[in-house]
Amino acid sequence: MNDKIITCALCGSKMKEWESNNPQPLLEDFNDRVCRDCNDYVTATRIILRGADVETTRYICNIIAEIMQMASALNRSRHQMQEQMGIEEE
Protein backbone atom coordinates (compact mmCIF):
# COMPACT_ATOMS: atom_id res chain seq x y z
CA MET A 1 0.00 0.00 0.00
CA ASN A 2 1.30 3.46 -0.89
CA ASP A 3 1.83 5.65 2.19
CA LYS A 4 3.13 8.62 0.18
CA ILE A 5 1.73 11.90 1.60
CA ILE A 6 0.02 14.12 -0.96
CA THR A 7 -2.03 17.34 -0.83
CA CYS A 8 -5.73 17.67 -1.64
CA ALA A 9 -6.12 19.76 -4.78
CA LEU A 10 -9.20 21.50 -3.35
CA CYS A 11 -8.64 22.14 0.35
CA GLY A 12 -4.89 21.67 0.71
CA SER A 13 -5.10 19.07 3.48
CA LYS A 14 -2.51 16.31 3.65
CA MET A 15 -3.45 12.67 3.17
CA LYS A 16 -1.94 9.33 2.27
CA GLU A 17 -2.07 8.76 -1.46
CA TRP A 18 -4.15 5.59 -1.08
CA GLU A 19 -6.84 7.63 0.76
CA SER A 20 -7.25 10.06 -2.15
CA ASN A 21 -10.06 10.24 -4.66
CA ASN A 22 -10.65 11.21 -8.28
CA PRO A 23 -11.81 14.87 -8.44
CA GLN A 24 -13.57 14.76 -11.80
CA PRO A 25 -15.70 16.63 -12.79
CA LEU A 26 -14.74 19.40 -10.30
CA LEU A 27 -11.12 19.40 -11.45
CA GLU A 28 -10.15 18.45 -14.99
CA ASP A 29 -6.54 17.38 -14.33
CA PHE A 30 -6.50 13.59 -13.97
CA ASN A 31 -3.35 13.87 -11.84
CA ASP A 32 -5.18 15.88 -9.15
CA ARG A 33 -6.46 14.05 -6.09
CA VAL A 34 -8.91 15.07 -3.35
CA CYS A 35 -9.34 14.10 0.29
CA ARG A 36 -12.33 12.18 1.63
CA ASP A 37 -14.06 15.35 2.86
CA CYS A 38 -13.79 17.08 -0.52
CA ASN A 39 -14.84 13.90 -2.28
CA ASP A 40 -18.31 14.38 -0.76
CA TYR A 41 -18.57 17.62 -2.79
CA VAL A 42 -17.27 15.85 -5.89
CA THR A 43 -19.87 13.11 -5.51
CA ALA A 44 -22.69 15.61 -4.91
CA THR A 45 -21.58 17.54 -8.00
CA ARG A 46 -21.65 14.37 -10.09
CA ILE A 47 -25.18 13.57 -8.93
CA ILE A 48 -26.56 17.07 -9.43
CA LEU A 49 -24.95 17.56 -12.85
CA ARG A 50 -25.79 14.16 -14.32
CA GLY A 51 -27.26 14.72 -17.74
CA ALA A 52 -25.96 18.30 -18.03
CA ASP A 53 -24.14 19.25 -21.20
CA VAL A 54 -20.34 19.51 -21.18
CA GLU A 55 -20.20 23.31 -21.25
CA THR A 56 -22.65 23.71 -18.35
CA THR A 57 -20.82 21.07 -16.33
CA ARG A 58 -17.44 22.72 -16.90
CA TYR A 59 -18.78 26.19 -16.00
CA ILE A 60 -20.48 25.08 -12.78
CA CYS A 61 -17.56 22.86 -11.71
CA ASN A 62 -15.10 25.73 -12.16
CA ILE A 63 -17.20 27.95 -9.90
CA ILE A 64 -17.63 25.26 -7.22
CA ALA A 65 -13.90 24.41 -7.24
CA GLU A 66 -12.88 28.09 -6.97
CA ILE A 67 -15.26 28.63 -4.03
CA MET A 68 -13.95 25.53 -2.23
CA GLN A 69 -10.32 26.50 -2.80
CA MET A 70 -10.86 30.07 -1.60
CA ALA A 71 -12.85 28.97 1.45
CA SER A 72 -10.12 26.48 2.39
CA ALA A 73 -7.44 29.15 2.03
CA LEU A 74 -9.44 31.53 4.25
CA ASN A 75 -9.88 28.77 6.81
CA ARG A 76 -6.14 28.02 6.88
CA SER A 77 -5.35 31.74 7.24
CA ARG A 78 -7.78 32.07 10.15
CA HIS A 79 -6.24 29.08 11.92
CA GLN A 80 -2.72 30.44 11.40
CA MET A 81 -3.72 33.82 12.83
CA GLN A 82 -5.38 32.15 15.83
CA GLU A 83 -2.24 30.11 16.48
CA GLN A 84 0.00 33.17 16.25
CA MET A 85 -2.24 35.10 18.64
CA GLY A 86 -2.56 32.15 21.05
CA ILE A 87 -6.31 31.98 20.58
CA GLU A 88 -7.87 28.57 21.11
CA GLU A 89 -10.64 27.47 18.84
CA GLU A 90 -14.07 27.00 20.45
C-alpha positions in Angstrom: 0.0 0.0 0.0 1.3 3.5 -0.9 1.8 5.6 2.2 3.1 8.6 0.2 1.7 11.9 1.6 0.0 14.1 -1.0 -2.0 17.3 -0.8 -5.7 17.7 -1.6 -6.1 19.8 -4.8 -9.2 21.5 -3.4 -8.6 22.1 0.4 -4.9 21.7 0.7 -5.1 19.1 3.5 -2.5 16.3 3.7 -3.4 12.7 3.2 -1.9 9.3 2.3 -2.1 8.8 -1.5 -4.2 5.6 -1.1 -6.8 7.6 0.8 -7.2 10.1 -2.1 -10.1 10.2 -4.7 -10.6 11.2 -8.3 -11.8 14.9 -8.4 -13.6 14.8 -11.8 -15.7 16.6 -12.8 -14.7 19.4 -10.3 -11.1 19.4 -11.5 -10.1 18.4 -15.0 -6.5 17.4 -14.3 -6.5 13.6 -14.0 -3.3 13.9 -11.8 -5.2 15.9 -9.2 -6.5 14.0 -6.1 -8.9 15.1 -3.4 -9.3 14.1 0.3 -12.3 12.2 1.6 -14.1 15.4 2.9 -13.8 17.1 -0.5 -14.8 13.9 -2.3 -18.3 14.4 -0.8 -18.6 17.6 -2.8 -17.3 15.8 -5.9 -19.9 13.1 -5.5 -22.7 15.6 -4.9 -21.6 17.5 -8.0 -21.7 14.4 -10.1 -25.2 13.6 -8.9 -26.6 17.1 -9.4 -24.9 17.6 -12.9 -25.8 14.2 -14.3 -27.3 14.7 -17.7 -26.0 18.3 -18.0 -24.1 19.3 -21.2 -20.3 19.5 -21.2 -20.2 23.3 -21.3 -22.6 23.7 -18.3 -20.8 21.1 -16.3 -17.4 22.7 -16.9 -18.8 26.2 -16.0 -20.5 25.1 -12.8 -17.6 22.9 -11.7 -15.1 25.7 -12.2 -17.2 28.0 -9.9 -17.6 25.3 -7.2 -13.9 24.4 -7.2 -12.9 28.1 -7.0 -15.3 28.6 -4.0 -13.9 25.5 -2.2 -10.3 26.5 -2.8 -10.9 30.1 -1.6 -12.9 29.0 1.5 -10.1 26.5 2.4 -7.4 29.2 2.0 -9.4 31.5 4.2 -9.9 28.8 6.8 -6.1 28.0 6.9 -5.4 31.7 7.2 -7.8 32.1 10.1 -6.2 29.1 11.9 -2.7 30.4 11.4 -3.7 33.8 12.8 -5.4 32.2 15.8 -2.2 30.1 16.5 0.0 33.2 16.2 -2.2 35.1 18.6 -2.6 32.1 21.0 -6.3 32.0 20.6 -7.9 28.6 21.1 -10.6 27.5 18.8 -14.1 27.0 20.4 
